[in-house]
Amino acid sequence: MSARVIELWAPRPDRVDIQWSPVAGPSVGAREPRREPMTPGGDGWWRWSLPAGVDAVDYAFVLDGEEPALPDPRSAWQPGSVHGPSRTVDTAAFGWGDVDWAGPRDGAGSLGGVFYELHVGTFTPEGTFDAAAAHLDHLAALGVDVVEVMPVAAFPTDRGWGYDGVALYAVQDSYGGPEAFARFVDACHARGLGVCLDVVQNHLGASGNYLSRFAPYFTEGHHTPWGAAVNLDDDGSPEVRRFLVENALRWLRDFHVDVLRLDAVHELKDDSPQHYLAELSAAVAALAAELGRPLDLVAESDLNDPMMVAPLADGGRGITAQWDDDVHHALHVTLTGETQGYYADFGGTGDGPERGPLGVLAKVLTHGFLHDGTYSSFRGSTWGKPVDRVGFDARRLLGYLQTHDQVGNRAAGERISALVADPGLQAAGAALYLLAPTTPMLFMGEEWAASTPWQFFTSFDEDWLADAVRDGRRAEFGSHGWASLEVPDPQDPATRDRSVLDWAEVAQGEHARMLRWYTDLVALRRRLVPPGPTRLADVAVTFDDDARWLVLRHAPGGAPAYAVAANLGGEPCQVPVADAGDVLLGWGDPERSDDGVRLPAASVAVLALG
């Protein structure tokens, strides 16, 4: 859709009228909406041109004369509500200052860079893009390469995670709308920070989802946890696929975003000869060539299948990288001892090399996945496929200690810092994933062990939906052993308010110590892990499950080898590290010894080798 022409794909109605009014401004006062018929263009498409002298309009569609008028499925902005009129936006008029931006890491792309996941609505008390931009210098000083922004597609009212968006092309109004998002991206680029946007294409939220009134956007041929699947392979699917591809390209082209994080791609059900993800990958690669800067896709995938990131030429999906929850699960169980739910297998098998949690962690750090064709008790079947430790670029896996899912989908939203017995355990976990050959990602506030929880919150207007969410959360957590009274009410504004970061903590006591630790780790990563592909074959792990120590050794090609030695137990211990050299960084005053390093309880050291 150009700035002057509004186009709509709506094959279901026989007639479409557009109800519109000029956007009120200094020279244009508020006017009663006018209604005019749209012009059919064939294949279910309708068109309408803005009148001469009118630069922007608020508009909605009336299908076959039925009220109320509905917002545009491709709306660029929903000022005030996802149920109300859409507003035209001319993205070409944004005043960009990043004309020399070459992409993350001076054009090298996002692989191997440090990601930082944040939620605009709780990153600051104001919950806006402009307020978030005021803290970008903090991220630059931390050493972040890519700021990953949780979904901004318009969702109901003003509080939520963003995964119930219903206007996939629009920017959430309570965050500041499209111009504020453009300013945020521009401000990131000015500080050398790339931007990754989390996009949700596998479902729409329940409130404000009007797509089925227009066209077959969903199909009963497949189902997902949210109901009928997005239509990728049924009648009308070519236009639905086009709708989704153009949605993705719009963020990259019009808003200068560098990376897209694709939510739960395993729920994009598609039996077409060419899977939708392969089509999207090809389109993004073509746009990257056109723009002359790298554009990347990162998938959240539950499949543990390296074909997700294999090249299209090899029959893969062509995605740049994928989240690796096995890294999180292995670290979480090792550090906290929790083994409920999907953590069960990560506590160990009871015999063999993975008899305990450290054995499981060792496998994940050296093979990428725990479940790589092995039995998953949580799923009740074998799961995953093995990674080629020699030929696979380990940067294509994102490793992390926390994410919005793993924190927010706990009953009380506790961070790792609230769950470990000693801050040194978080320090050890951070060292293990930040100095691994995989691509690391932090969750906002992790770097200073924020004391604030991050809880699940919503603000639905519909009582039936609010009650369904409350009941669903309580039932889900009840099955994991949490009492229903422990689950905060998602609809209570206080639940969101508790989840807002407290920036005053950054300079305080143990919080400041943890921030220095993370900052030093990121700087050390830049020294120790060379740019370019990395290999899991270059990683070796030794451990003692009983004594609770573990050593990760990494010998990257063309660079000096190093080791991360961690004491995860409650007593000091001597950790054997062959060829141990100087202590490069330590938490808890480690002491170099003849055959390794002496570590206090709950501590970690990074050592040169050779």
C-alpha positions as CSV (number, residue, x, y, z in Angstrom):
1,M,0.0,0.0,0.0
2,S,1.4,3.4,-1.0
3,A,0.9,6.5,1.1
4,R,-1.8,7.6,-1.4
5,V,-3.6,4.3,-2.1
6,I,-5.4,2.0,0.3
7,E,-5.6,-1.6,-0.8
8,L,-7.5,-4.4,0.8
9,W,-7.7,-8.2,0.1
10,A,-11.2,-9.2,1.0
11,P,-12.6,-12.0,-1.2
12,R,-15.4,-12.8,1.2
13,P,-17.7,-9.7,1.1
14,D,-19.5,-8.7,-2.1
15,R,-19.2,-5.0,-1.3
16,V,-16.6,-3.0,0.6
17,D,-17.1,0.6,1.7
18,I,-14.4,2.7,3.2
19,Q,-15.4,5.0,6.1
20,W,-12.8,7.8,6.4
21,S,-12.0,11.2,7.7
22,P,-8.9,13.4,7.4
23,V,-6.5,13.2,10.3
24,A,-7.2,16.2,12.5
25,G,-4.4,18.7,12.8
26,P,-3.6,22.4,13.0
27,S,-5.2,23.1,9.6
28,V,-7.8,20.3,9.6
29,G,-10.3,20.1,12.4
30,A,-12.2,16.9,13.3
31,R,-14.8,15.9,10.8
32,E,-17.6,13.4,10.6
33,P,-16.5,10.2,8.7
34,R,-17.5,9.9,5.1
35,R,-18.4,6.6,3.5
36,E,-17.5,5.7,-0.1
37,P,-17.4,2.4,-2.1
38,M,-14.1,0.9,-2.8
39,T,-13.2,-0.2,-6.3
40,P,-12.9,-3.9,-7.0
41,G,-9.6,-4.9,-8.7
42,G,-10.1,-8.6,-9.2
43,D,-8.9,-11.6,-7.2
44,G,-10.6,-10.3,-4.1
45,W,-8.7,-7.0,-4.0
46,W,-10.3,-3.6,-3.4
47,R,-8.7,-0.1,-3.8
48,W,-9.4,3.5,-2.8
49,S,-7.2,6.6,-3.4
50,L,-6.8,9.5,-0.9
51,P,-8.5,12.7,-2.2
52,A,-6.3,15.5,-3.5
53,G,-5.1,17.7,-0.7
54,V,-5.6,15.1,2.0
55,D,-2.3,13.7,3.3
56,A,-3.5,11.3,6.0
57,V,-6.7,9.7,7.0
58,D,-8.3,7.6,9.7
59,Y,-10.3,4.8,8.0
60,A,-12.1,1.5,8.5
61,F,-14.0,-0.9,6.2
62,V,-17.7,-1.7,6.1
63,L,-18.2,-5.2,4.7
64,D,-21.5,-5.8,2.9
65,G,-23.0,-2.9,4.9
66,E,-22.5,-4.6,8.3
67,E,-21.5,-2.5,11.2
68,P,-19.2,-1.8,13.0
69,A,-16.6,-0.8,10.5
70,L,-13.4,-2.9,10.8
71,P,-9.8,-1.9,11.0
72,D,-7.4,-2.6,8.1
73,P,-5.6,-6.0,8.3
74,R,-2.5,-4.1,7.0
75,S,-3.0,-1.1,9.3
76,A,0.2,0.8,10.0
77,W,-1.2,2.4,13.1
78,Q,-4.1,1.8,15.4
79,P,-4.2,5.0,17.5
80,G,-6.1,4.3,20.7
81,S,-7.5,0.9,20.0
82,V,-7.2,-2.2,17.9
83,H,-11.0,-2.1,17.5
84,G,-11.1,1.4,16.1
85,P,-10.1,3.1,12.8
86,S,-6.7,2.6,11.2
87,R,-4.5,5.5,10.4
88,T,-2.3,5.9,7.3
89,V,1.4,6.4,7.9
90,D,4.0,7.6,5.3
91,T,7.2,5.8,6.5
92,A,9.2,7.4,3.8
93,A,8.8,10.7,5.6
94,F,10.7,9.5,8.7
95,G,13.8,11.6,9.3
96,W,16.4,8.8,9.4
97,G,20.0,9.5,10.5
98,D,21.4,6.1,9.9
99,V,22.3,6.4,6.2
100,D,25.8,5.0,6.8
101,W,24.5,2.1,8.9
102,A,26.1,-1.1,7.6
103,G,24.4,-3.5,9.9
104,P,25.2,-5.1,13.3
105,R,28.9,-5.5,14.1
106,D,30.0,-3.1,11.3
107,G,28.2,-5.2,8.7
108,A,29.3,-8.6,9.9
109,G,25.8,-9.5,10.9
110,S,24.3,-10.7,14.1
111,L,25.8,-14.2,14.3
112,G,28.2,-14.4,17.3
113,G,27.1,-11.0,18.6
114,V,25.6,-10.4,22.0
115,F,21.8,-10.1,21.9
116,Y,19.8,-8.4,24.6
117,E,16.1,-9.1,24.9
118,L,13.9,-6.3,26.3
119,H,10.2,-5.6,26.7
120,V,9.4,-1.9,25.9
121,G,6.5,-1.8,28.3
122,T,8.5,-2.8,31.4
123,F,12.0,-1.7,30.5
124,T,11.1,1.7,32.0
125,P,8.3,3.0,34.2
126,E,7.0,5.0,31.2
127,G,6.9,1.9,29.0
128,T,7.6,3.8,25.7
129,F,10.2,3.7,23.0
130,D,11.5,7.2,23.8
131,A,12.0,6.3,27.5
132,A,13.8,3.0,26.5
133,A,16.1,5.0,24.2
134,A,17.3,6.9,27.2
135,H,19.0,3.7,28.5
136,L,20.7,2.7,25.2
137,D,24.1,4.0,26.4
138,H,23.9,1.4,29.2
139,L,23.5,-1.3,26.6
140,A,26.4,0.0,24.5
141,A,28.6,0.2,27.6
142,L,27.6,-3.4,28.5
143,G,28.9,-4.5,25.0
144,V,25.6,-5.5,23.5
145,D,25.5,-5.9,19.7
146,V,21.8,-6.5,19.0
147,V,18.8,-5.2,21.0
148,E,16.0,-7.7,20.7
149,V,12.6,-6.0,21.1
150,M,9.7,-8.1,22.1
151,P,6.6,-7.8,19.9
152,V,5.4,-4.3,19.0
153,A,2.5,-5.3,16.7
154,A,-0.7,-3.6,18.1
155,F,-2.4,-5.5,20.8
156,P,-5.6,-4.7,23.0
157,T,-5.3,-1.8,25.4
158,D,-2.0,-0.8,26.9
159,R,-0.5,-3.6,29.0
160,G,0.7,-7.0,27.7
161,W,3.6,-9.0,26.6
162,G,2.7,-8.4,22.9
163,Y,2.1,-12.0,21.9
164,D,-1.7,-11.4,21.6
165,G,-1.2,-8.8,18.8
166,V,-3.9,-8.5,16.2
167,A,-2.7,-5.8,13.9
168,L,0.5,-7.3,12.6
169,Y,1.6,-4.3,10.5
170,A,0.9,-1.7,13.2
171,V,3.1,-0.4,16.0
172,Q,1.6,-0.5,19.5
173,D,0.2,3.0,20.2
174,S,0.9,3.0,23.9
175,Y,4.6,2.5,23.2
176,G,4.6,5.6,21.0
177,G,3.4,4.4,17.6
178,P,5.4,4.0,14.4
179,E,7.4,7.3,14.5
180,A,8.6,6.5,18.0
181,F,9.7,3.1,16.9
182,A,11.6,4.6,14.0
183,R,13.3,7.0,16.4
184,F,14.2,4.1,18.7
185,V,15.8,2.1,15.8
186,D,17.6,5.2,14.7
187,A,18.9,5.8,18.2
188,C,20.2,2.2,18.4
189,H,22.0,2.5,15.1
190,A,23.6,5.8,16.3
191,R,25.2,3.8,19.1
192,G,26.3,0.9,17.0
193,L,23.5,-1.4,18.2
194,G,21.6,-3.5,15.8
195,V,17.8,-4.1,16.3
196,C,16.0,-7.5,16.3
197,L,12.2,-7.4,16.3
198,D,10.2,-10.3,17.7
199,V,7.4,-11.0,15.2
200,V,4.4,-13.3,15.8
201,Q,3.0,-14.9,12.7
202,N,1.8,-18.2,14.0
203,H,-1.4,-16.8,15.6
204,L,-3.4,-13.7,16.5
205,G,-4.8,-12.7,19.8
206,A,-8.5,-13.3,20.7
207,S,-9.5,-9.7,21.1
208,G,-9.6,-7.6,17.9
209,N,-8.9,-10.4,15.5
210,Y,-11.2,-9.7,12.5
211,L,-9.2,-11.3,9.7
212,S,-11.6,-14.1,9.1
213,R,-14.3,-11.5,8.2
214,F,-12.2,-10.5,5.2
215,A,-10.5,-13.6,3.8
216,P,-9.4,-17.2,4.6
217,Y,-6.5,-16.2,6.8
218,F,-7.0,-19.4,9.0
219,T,-7.6,-23.0,8.2
220,E,-9.2,-25.9,10.0
221,G,-6.8,-28.2,8.1
222,H,-4.2,-27.7,10.9
223,H,-4.6,-26.7,14.6
224,T,-2.3,-25.0,17.1
225,P,-2.6,-24.3,20.8
226,W,-4.5,-21.2,19.8
227,G,-7.0,-22.9,17.6
228,A,-7.2,-23.0,13.8
229,A,-3.8,-22.5,12.2
230,V,-2.7,-19.6,10.0
231,N,-3.5,-20.7,6.4
232,L,-0.3,-21.5,4.7
233,D,-1.4,-24.4,2.5
234,D,-5.2,-24.3,2.0
235,D,-7.4,-22.4,-0.4
236,G,-6.4,-18.7,-0.5
237,S,-3.0,-19.4,1.1
238,P,-0.9,-17.7,-1.6
239,E,-2.3,-14.3,-0.5
240,V,-1.9,-15.2,3.2
241,R,1.7,-16.1,2.6
242,R,2.2,-12.9,0.7
243,F,0.6,-11.0,3.6
244,L,3.1,-12.5,6.1
245,V,6.2,-12.2,3.9
246,E,5.4,-8.5,3.2
247,N,4.8,-8.0,6.9
248,A,8.3,-9.3,7.7
249,L,10.0,-7.3,4.9
250,R,8.2,-4.1,6.0
251,W,10.0,-4.1,9.4
252,L,13.3,-4.7,7.7
253,R,12.9,-2.2,4.9
254,D,10.7,0.6,6.2
255,F,11.8,0.6,9.9
256,H,15.5,-0.4,9.2
257,V,15.3,-3.4,11.5
258,D,18.3,-5.7,11.2
259,V,17.0,-9.1,12.5
260,L,13.6,-10.7,13.0
261,R,13.0,-13.2,15.8
262,L,10.2,-15.5,14.6
263,D,8.0,-16.8,17.4
264,A,7.3,-20.5,17.8
265,V,7.9,-21.5,14.2
266,H,7.0,-25.1,14.9
267,E,3.4,-23.8,15.0
268,L,3.6,-22.5,11.4
269,K,1.8,-25.6,10.0
270,D,2.6,-26.0,6.3
271,D,2.5,-29.0,4.0
272,S,3.3,-27.0,0.8
273,P,6.1,-28.1,-1.5
274,Q,8.1,-25.1,-0.3
275,H,7.7,-24.4,3.4
276,Y,6.7,-20.9,4.3
277,L,9.9,-20.4,6.3
278,A,12.0,-21.2,3.2
279,E,10.0,-18.7,1.1
280,L,10.5,-16.1,3.8
281,S,14.2,-16.8,4.0
282,A,14.6,-16.3,0.3
283,A,12.7,-13.1,0.3
284,V,14.8,-11.7,3.2
285,A,18.0,-12.7,1.4
286,A,16.8,-10.8,-1.7
287,L,16.0,-7.7,0.3
288,A,19.4,-7.8,2.0
289,A,21.1,-7.9,-1.4
290,E,18.9,-5.0,-2.5
291,L,19.6,-2.9,0.6
292,G,23.3,-3.8,0.8
293,R,23.3,-4.7,4.4
294,P,22.9,-8.0,6.3
295,L,19.4,-9.1,7.4
296,D,19.0,-12.1,9.6
297,L,16.2,-14.3,10.8
298,V,16.2,-16.1,14.3
299,A,13.7,-18.8,14.9
300,E,12.2,-19.9,18.2
301,S,11.9,-23.6,17.4
302,D,10.9,-26.4,19.7
303,L,12.1,-29.0,17.2
304,N,15.8,-29.3,18.0
305,D,16.5,-29.8,14.3
306,P,19.6,-28.2,12.7
307,M,17.7,-28.3,9.3
308,M,16.0,-25.1,10.5
309,V,19.2,-23.2,9.9
310,A,20.6,-25.3,7.1
311,P,20.9,-23.5,3.7
312,L,18.0,-23.6,1.3
313,A,20.2,-25.3,-1.3
314,D,20.6,-28.2,1.1
315,G,16.9,-28.5,1.7
316,G,16.9,-26.5,4.9
317,R,14.7,-23.6,6.0
318,G,17.5,-21.1,5.5
319,I,17.0,-19.4,8.9
320,T,20.1,-17.6,10.2
321,A,20.0,-19.0,13.8
322,Q,17.6,-20.6,16.3
323,W,17.0,-20.3,20.0
324,D,18.4,-23.3,22.0
325,D,16.2,-23.9,25.0
326,D,18.3,-26.9,25.9
327,V,21.2,-24.6,26.9
328,H,18.8,-22.7,29.3
329,H,17.3,-25.9,30.7
330,A,20.7,-27.5,31.4
331,L,22.0,-24.4,33.1
332,H,18.8,-23.8,35.1
333,V,18.7,-27.3,36.5
334,T,22.4,-27.3,37.3
335,L,22.2,-24.0,39.1
336,T,18.8,-24.3,40.9
337,G,18.1,-28.0,41.3
338,E,14.6,-27.7,39.9
339,T,13.5,-30.7,37.9
340,Q,9.7,-30.3,37.5
341,G,7.9,-30.3,34.1
342,Y,10.1,-30.1,31.1
343,Y,13.2,-29.8,33.3
344,A,12.9,-33.5,34.3
345,D,15.3,-35.0,31.7
346,F,17.9,-32.2,32.4
347,G,18.4,-33.6,35.9
348,G,20.2,-36.6,34.5
349,T,19.4,-40.2,33.6
350,G,20.8,-41.9,36.8
351,D,23.5,-43.8,34.9
352,G,25.9,-43.3,32.0
353,P,27.7,-40.1,31.1
354,E,24.6,-38.0,31.7
355,R,23.7,-39.5,35.0
356,G,23.5,-36.1,36.7
357,P,22.8,-32.5,35.7
358,L,26.5,-31.7,35.1
359,G,26.7,-34.6,32.6
360,V,23.6,-33.2,30.9
361,L,25.1,-29.7,30.8
362,A,28.4,-31.2,29.4
363,K,26.5,-32.8,26.5
364,V,24.5,-29.6,25.7
365,L,27.7,-27.5,25.7
366,T,29.5,-29.9,23.4
367,H,26.6,-31.2,21.2
368,G,24.1,-28.3,21.1
369,F,21.1,-30.3,22.2
370,L,20.3,-32.8,25.0
371,H,17.5,-34.2,22.9
372,D,19.1,-35.0,19.5
373,G,17.2,-38.2,18.7
374,T,16.9,-39.2,22.4
375,Y,13.8,-39.9,24.4
376,S,12.1,-36.9,25.9
377,S,10.0,-37.9,28.9
378,F,8.1,-34.6,28.9
379,R,7.0,-35.2,25.2
380,G,6.7,-38.9,25.6
381,S,8.7,-39.6,22.4
382,T,12.1,-39.4,20.9
383,W,13.0,-35.8,20.0
384,G,15.4,-33.8,17.9
385,K,18.2,-34.6,15.6
386,P,22.0,-34.5,16.1
387,V,24.2,-31.5,15.2
388,D,27.3,-32.0,13.1
389,R,29.9,-30.9,15.7
390,V,32.6,-30.3,13.0
391,G,30.7,-28.8,10.1
392,F,27.9,-26.9,11.9
393,D,28.5,-23.2,12.8
394,A,27.8,-23.1,16.5
395,R,26.9,-19.4,16.3
396,R,23.6,-20.6,14.7
397,L,22.4,-21.6,18.2
398,L,21.4,-18.9,20.7
399,G,22.3,-19.8,24.3
400,Y,21.0,-18.0,27.3
401,L,20.4,-18.2,31.1
402,Q,17.1,-16.3,31.0
403,T,14.4,-15.3,28.5
404,H,11.0,-13.7,28.8
405,D,9.5,-17.2,28.5
406,Q,11.6,-18.9,31.1
407,V,11.2,-16.1,33.6
408,G,7.6,-14.8,32.9
409,N,6.1,-18.3,32.6
410,R,7.0,-19.1,36.2
411,A,4.1,-18.6,38.6
412,A,5.7,-15.6,40.3
413,G,8.1,-14.6,37.5
414,E,11.3,-15.1,39.5
415,R,14.6,-14.4,37.8
416,I,17.6,-16.7,38.1
417,S,19.0,-14.3,40.7
418,A,16.1,-15.1,43.0
419,L,16.4,-18.9,42.6
420,V,20.1,-19.6,43.2
421,A,21.6,-20.0,46.6
422,D,24.5,-17.7,45.9
423,P,25.1,-14.9,43.3
424,G,28.3,-16.8,42.3
425,L,26.1,-19.4,40.7
426,Q,24.5,-16.9,38.4
427,A,28.0,-15.6,37.7
428,A,29.1,-19.1,36.8
429,G,26.1,-19.7,34.5
430,A,26.8,-16.4,32.8
431,A,30.4,-17.3,32.1
432,L,29.5,-20.6,30.7
433,Y,27.1,-19.3,28.1
434,L,28.8,-16.0,27.3
435,L,32.1,-17.7,26.6
436,A,30.6,-20.6,24.7
437,P,30.9,-20.7,20.9
438,T,27.2,-20.2,20.5
439,T,25.6,-16.8,20.1
440,P,24.7,-15.4,23.6
441,M,21.5,-13.6,24.6
442,L,20.8,-11.7,27.9
443,F,17.3,-10.9,29.2
444,M,16.8,-7.3,30.4
445,G,18.0,-6.7,34.0
446,E,19.9,-10.0,34.1
447,E,23.2,-8.1,33.9
448,W,22.7,-6.5,37.3
449,A,20.7,-9.4,38.9
450,A,17.6,-7.2,39.0
451,S,15.5,-7.8,42.1
452,T,12.2,-7.1,40.2
453,P,10.3,-10.2,39.0
454,W,9.0,-10.3,35.4
455,Q,5.4,-11.6,35.5
456,F,2.7,-12.4,33.0
457,F,0.3,-9.4,32.6
458,T,-2.6,-8.5,30.4
459,S,-5.3,-5.7,30.2
460,F,-8.2,-7.2,28.3
461,D,-11.5,-5.3,28.3
462,E,-13.6,-8.4,27.8
463,D,-14.5,-10.1,31.1
464,W,-14.8,-13.5,29.5
465,L,-11.3,-13.3,28.1
466,A,-9.8,-11.9,31.3
467,D,-11.4,-14.8,33.3
468,A,-10.2,-17.4,30.8
469,V,-6.6,-16.1,31.1
470,R,-6.7,-16.1,34.9
471,D,-8.2,-19.6,35.0
472,G,-5.9,-20.9,32.4
473,R,-2.7,-19.7,34.2
474,R,-3.9,-21.1,37.5
475,A,-4.7,-24.5,36.0
476,E,-1.4,-24.6,34.2
477,F,0.7,-23.8,37.2
478,G,-1.3,-26.1,39.4
479,S,-0.2,-29.0,37.3
480,H,3.4,-28.0,38.0
481,G,2.9,-27.9,41.8
482,W,2.3,-24.2,42.4
483,A,-0.7,-23.1,44.5
484,S,-3.2,-21.0,42.7
485,L,-2.8,-18.2,45.2
486,E,0.9,-17.9,44.1
487,V,-0.1,-16.9,40.6
488,P,-0.5,-13.1,40.3
489,D,-3.7,-11.8,38.6
490,P,-2.6,-10.9,35.1
491,Q,-5.3,-8.2,34.8
492,D,-4.2,-6.4,38.0
493,P,-2.1,-3.3,36.9
494,A,0.1,-4.0,39.9
495,T,1.4,-7.2,38.2
496,R,2.8,-5.1,35.3
497,D,4.1,-2.5,37.8
498,R,6.0,-5.1,39.8
499,S,7.7,-6.2,36.6
500,V,9.2,-2.8,35.7
501,L,13.0,-2.6,36.0
502,D,14.4,-0.5,38.9
503,W,17.2,1.4,37.2
504,A,18.4,2.8,40.6
505,E,19.7,-0.7,41.4
506,V,22.4,-0.5,38.7
507,A,24.8,1.4,40.9
508,Q,24.0,-0.4,44.1
509,G,26.1,-3.0,46.0
510,E,25.8,-6.5,44.6
511,H,23.8,-5.3,41.6
512,A,26.8,-3.1,40.5
513,R,29.1,-6.1,41.1
514,M,27.1,-8.3,38.9
515,L,27.0,-5.6,36.2
516,R,30.8,-5.3,36.3
517,W,31.0,-9.1,35.9
518,Y,28.7,-9.2,32.9
519,T,30.5,-6.2,31.3
520,D,33.9,-7.9,31.8
521,L,32.6,-11.2,30.4
522,V,31.3,-9.6,27.3
523,A,34.6,-7.7,26.8
524,L,36.5,-11.0,27.4
525,R,34.3,-12.7,24.8
526,R,35.5,-10.2,22.2
527,R,39.1,-11.0,23.1
528,L,38.8,-14.8,23.2
529,V,36.2,-15.8,20.6
530,P,37.4,-14.7,17.1
531,P,34.9,-13.5,14.5
532,G,33.7,-16.0,12.0
533,P,32.2,-19.5,12.3
534,T,32.7,-21.5,15.5
535,R,32.5,-25.3,16.1
536,L,31.2,-27.5,18.9
537,A,34.0,-29.8,18.1
538,D,36.4,-27.2,19.6
539,V,34.7,-27.5,23.0
540,A,35.5,-30.1,25.6
541,V,34.0,-30.4,29.1
542,T,35.2,-32.3,32.1
543,F,33.1,-32.4,35.3
544,D,32.5,-34.1,38.7
545,D,28.8,-34.4,39.5
546,D,29.5,-35.4,43.1
547,A,32.1,-32.6,43.8
548,R,30.0,-30.2,41.7
549,W,32.7,-28.7,39.5
550,L,32.8,-28.3,35.7
551,V,35.4,-27.1,33.2
552,L,34.6,-25.9,29.7
553,R,37.6,-25.8,27.4
554,H,37.3,-23.9,24.1
555,A,40.1,-24.0,21.6
556,P,38.8,-21.9,18.7
557,G,40.6,-22.2,15.4
558,G,43.3,-19.5,15.0
559,A,43.0,-18.2,18.5
560,P,44.4,-19.1,22.0
561,A,42.5,-21.7,24.0
562,Y,40.9,-20.8,27.3
563,A,38.8,-22.5,30.0
564,V,35.9,-21.7,32.2
565,A,36.2,-23.5,35.6
566,A,33.2,-23.4,37.8
567,N,32.7,-24.6,41.4
568,L,28.9,-25.0,41.7
569,G,29.0,-26.6,45.1
570,G,28.8,-25.3,48.7
571,E,32.4,-26.0,49.6
572,P,35.8,-24.8,48.3
573,C,37.4,-27.3,45.9
574,Q,40.5,-27.9,43.8
575,V,39.5,-28.0,40.1
576,P,41.9,-29.8,37.8
577,V,42.6,-27.8,34.6
578,A,45.4,-29.2,32.4
579,D,47.8,-26.5,31.0
580,A,46.1,-23.8,33.1
581,G,47.7,-20.4,32.7
582,D,46.8,-17.0,34.1
583,V,43.4,-16.2,35.6
584,L,41.9,-13.8,33.1
585,L,38.7,-13.2,35.1
586,G,37.4,-14.5,38.4
587,W,34.4,-14.4,40.7
588,G,35.2,-15.2,44.3
589,D,39.0,-14.8,44.4
590,P,40.1,-18.0,42.6
591,E,43.7,-19.0,43.1
592,R,45.9,-20.6,40.4
593,S,47.6,-23.8,41.5
594,D,50.0,-26.2,39.9
595,D,47.4,-28.5,38.4
596,G,44.5,-26.2,38.0
597,V,42.7,-23.6,40.1
598,R,41.5,-23.4,43.7
599,L,37.9,-22.1,43.8
600,P,35.8,-21.0,46.7
601,A,32.2,-22.2,47.0
602,A,29.9,-20.9,44.2
603,S,32.6,-19.3,42.1
604,V,34.1,-19.3,38.7
605,A,37.4,-18.5,36.9
606,V,38.3,-17.9,33.3
607,L,41.8,-19.2,32.6
608,A,44.2,-18.9,29.7
609,L,45.5,-22.3,28.5
610,G,48.8,-23.5,27.2
